[in-house]
């Protein structure tokens, strides 16, 4: 499968990037100040255990610091947890985030796929997944769940997630739950399994979070995981690089946790602009799916798009606009796309360009 990702502004000549789902408000002022202050300590090695940051994360989430591990972005931890457990067989939801598959293949793991149905809006229903596992008799040791899912943007509520985690626990399946986009939801707690893990009894769950998207810290690389399975964390700490989290990233993370007003402003803006973009895309004739996150998943159903490879992607790139083609996601073809949600002025400019493309073909 072709490796492609959002935010690849280095191999493309673009002036507008709608391919990466980063907070359009940019780096919070408090984080910028923390980075400036931390610059003077760059001659020293960073704390290899990220102790201060882990303590702040523990306070922020109401969990124990010993149950937290930090990494060089969420992707670093995805590879770590796979290498730590070395599953022989794993299950992935399709379509979903590509780095899960990449990490599993790097560990020579056999992969099975549970395909989401377009007629259901690519939503994950726990009963369907559990029934499929029961009937298929597939012996898997690891399951990745992205919630809200990437690229579709739909979130499964915690009750449904809890049913999957309980089923997995009873059958020895280790679950990695990726909540990197959870904080963009209108009601994050309604979809997070954090409190379930915090109550104990789910040592088979690794909850993945990151500063990358919400705090616009993609270039700093900072992610973290929460897990009550001590053996899992011990093994991850054995194989991880000792200074994988820079002192700058640690300082930025501590400062970001104080940015509560910034997060609330983000949520309100994303909710408003997401609906604005959805309505506009629908009016232009695109099939728009029910995203709940800071990105929108849609399909180009123009007759010419069905016969010409990545048509919309190429048309926009000709105008120096980059969007995320979803053609390399399992189960999708090159008529599916994902765009991020930005602020109104940027969205209006993007839609103006998009409208000009659609109307010139009529």
N, C-alpha and C positions, 0 to 999 in steps of 0.2 A: 504494500500500500504506500502511495506517495506521501512523503512527510512534508506537511505544509502547516503554517500556523499564522495567527493574526499578528499584526504589528510589524510585518516584515517590510519596513520602510528603507532597508539598506540595499535590497536588490531590485527595488522598484522606484521609479522616478515619480514621486507623489507629493502633492501639496496638501491633500486632505486625506486623513486616515480614519476610515470607519470600520476597520477590520479588527481592532483591539478593544476589548471591553474594559477600558480604564475610566475611572471617575473623571468626568469632564471638568470638574472644579479644580483639578490639578493638586499638586502637593500642598497639604495644609500649612499655613504660616508657622504654626508651632513646630512642625516637623522640619521645615527649612531652618528655623533658628537652632533646633537641636543638632542638625547636621553641621551647621557653622561652628557651634560650640565644640562638637566632637572631632572636628578636623584636626585640632591640635594634638589629639591622642593617637593619631594614625601611625606614629613611629613605634607604638607599643603593640604587642600582640593583643588581639581581642580575647575576651573571656571565652574559652572553648566550650564552656557549659552554659553560657548565656544566663547566668544565675539571676541577675537583676531583672532582665526582661521576663524570664519565666515566673518570677515572683509577682511582677505586675500583671502578667497574663492570668496567673492563678487568682489574684484579687479580682480582676476584671470579670472572669468567667465563673468565679465561685468554685474552683476546683483546687486540687493539690498541685503545687509546683513540681512535685516528683512525677506527676502524670503528664508532664508537658515536655515535648522535645522540639527544638527549633532547627530550621534548616535553611539552605540557600534557595528559598522559594519553595512553593508547593511541589514542583516537579522533583526537586532533590529528595524530598521525603517519600514521594511515590516510588522512586527507584530504591530508596533505602528499605522500605517496608517489604517490598518484593524480595530484595536480596536477603533480608533478615529471615524471612519465612520460607523462601524457596518453594512455593507451591508447585506441585506437578501438574495440576489442572486448575484452571480459573474460569470464572464466568464474567463476561462483560455485557452490559446493556448496549444495544446498537440502535441509533447512533449515540455516541457519547465521546467524552474527551479522549483525544488520541494518545496522550502520554501513558495512559494505563496499558494500552496494548504494547507500546514501545518498551516499557519497563518489563512486562511479562515476557516478551520475546527475547529481550536481552538476557533473561534468566532461563531460557529454553523451556518455558512453561507451555503446556498445551492449553489452547483457549477455545471455549465454547461461547456462543453468542445468543442472547435473548433479544429478538428484534421487536422494537416498538412499532405499532401499527399507525400508518398515516390516517386511517379512518377514525382513529381515536385521538387524533391531534398529537401523535407521538408521546402520549402520556404514559407514565408507568403506573400500572395498577397492581398492588401487592398480591391480590388473589390470583391474577393471571400468572405472575412470576412464580409464585409458590406451587400452583397447579402444574405449571410447565416443568418445574424441578421434580415434582413428585412423579409425574407420568413418564418423564424422560429417564429417570433413574441415573442422572449424571452425577458422578462422584467428583465434586469440586472442593478445593480447600480454601479458595479465596474468591471474594465477590467485590467488585467495585460499584459503588452507587454515587452518582453525581446529583446533588440536590440543592438548588435547581439544576436541571440538566443542561449541559452544554453540548450541542448548540441550540437545543429547542427552547430552553428558557422556562420550562414548566417545572413547578415544585410539587413534590409529594408531601402531604401533611404528616406530622410526626406519628400519628396513630398507624398509618399505613407503613411507615418506615419501621416502627417498633415491631410490627408483625413479621416483617422480613428479618429483622435482627434477631428476634426470638427464634424463628424457624432456623436461622443459620446457626445460632448458638447451640440449639438442641442437636444439630447434625455436624458440629465441628467445622463449620465454615467461618473463616475469618473475613470480616467485612471492613472495607475501607470506605468511609462515607465522606465525600468531598463536599464541603459547605463553603467553598471559596466565594460564592456569589450570594450566600444566604442574607447578608446584611443589606443587600439592595432590595429585598422584599419588603412589602408594606408591613407585614407582621412576621418578622424573622423567627420569633420564638414558636410560632405555630408550626413551623417546618423543621426546626432544629431538633436533633436528638441529644443535644448537650446535657439536658437535665436527666435524661435516661441513663446516660453513661455515669453522670455524677452520683446517681443513687447507688451505683454498684451492680455487680452481677452481669456485666457485659464486657468481660475481658477480651472478648472476641471482636471488639470494635475499635477501629482507629479513626478518629474524627480529624479531618484535614481542613485547616483554615490558612488564610494568607493575608498579608497586608497589601499585596500586589495591586488588586483591582480597586478595593474600597478607598484606599488612601493614595492611590496613584503613585505607588512606589515600585513599579515594574523594574526599573533600572537598578534599584537597591537590592533586590532579591531577598525576601524574607517571608518564610512560611513557618507554620508550626502545627504540631499534631497533639491531640489529647487522647490518652489511652490508659486504662487502668490495668492492662496486662503487663506486669513488670518484666516478665521474660522477653516480651516483644521489644520493649524499650531498651532493655539491657543489650539485646542483640543488635539493635539499630545503633546504639552508642558504640558498640564494638567495631562496626564496619564504617561508620561515617568519618569523613575527614574532620580532624580536630578543630580547625579554624574555618569551618564552612560558613559561619555567620560573621560578617565583618563588624568591627566596632561601630562603624557608621550606621549599619543596618540595625544594630541593637539599640543604639541611641534613638534612631528614628522610630523604631517600634514602640519604645517607652513613651515617646512624645505623642505618637498617633493615638494611643489609648486614651489620651486626655481630650481628644477632639470630638466631644459628644455633639456639640452644635453643628459642626461640619457634617457629621454623619446624618443628623436629622435633616439638614438642608439638602443633602444629597438625595435622601429618600424621597422627599417631596418633589424635588426637581425631576428626578428620574421617572416617578409615577406620572407626572404631568406630560413630560416630553415623550415618554413611551407611547402613551395613548395618542398623542398628536401624530407621531410617526406611523403608528399602526393605521390610523384613519387615512392618512395621506397615501400610504403604500397601497391600501385597499382601493382607494379611489383611482389609482393609476393602473389598476387591473392585476396587481400581484395577489397571490394567495398568501395571506398572513396568518401565522399560527399564534396561539395564545400565550405569548411569553409573559413571564411575571418578573423577569430580571432586568438588568441594564443593557440588554441586547434583544434584537428582534430576529426571528427566524422566518423566512418567507421563500416563496417559490415563484420563479418567472415562468408564466404559462403562455407567453407570446408564441405564436406558431413557429417563428424563426428561431426562438430559443430552444425549441425541442429538437432542432436539427443542426444547430451550430454550437460547437463546444465552448462552454463558459462565455456565452455571448455577452451577458450583462457585465460580467467581470471585466472583459476586454474593452467594452464600450466605455465603461467608467475609467479604466486605467488609461485609455487614450486621452482622457480629460484630467489626468493626474489625480484621480480619486481611487482609493484602495478600499475594497470591501472583502469580506471573507467568503470565498467560494467553499462550499461544503461538499465538493465532489469527492474528496478523499475520506469522508466519513463513511463507515460501513453502512450500506443500505440506502445511501443517497446518491443522486447523480448530479450533473453539473447545471441543473436548473434550480438547485437549492442554494440559498445564501443566508449569511448572518451579518447584520450590521449592529454597531453599538449605538447607544443613546447619548447624544451630546446636548449642549445648551441650545436654546431656541434659534439664535442667530446662525449658528453652525448648521443646525438642522434645516433651516430655511434655504441656506446656500446649497446644501446637499440635495434637497428635494427639487430645487430649481434645475440643477444639472440633470437629475434623474428624469424629471418631466420632459426636458428637452430631448432626451434620448428616446423616450417612449413616443412622444408626439411626432418626431421626425420620421418615424417608421410608418406613420399612418397616411 
